[in-house]
């Protein structure tokens, strides 16, 4: 989050919010235990924000939220096999604003 362009969005995605927040909770612990990181990040109940470039990390649940309209720089998918619709991953991939692939490339 420190090195990405300004206003980048990071998401963890899982079938339930409980699973998705596992990564969020671990990131929160890392930040809380580092005075250097604590001064550079703001942690709320729903997101983590980098103070100097406005980058934001948010956990999402596929059952409640979609990636529609969200420009993701990075997304982490947990329990991808448990997703109801495997095409969701491909649509999220196409929504990446900065990444290695081109629009329409497969995830292979």
Order of alpha helices (4+ residues) and beta strands (2+ residues): beta-alpha-alpha-beta-beta-beta-beta-alpha
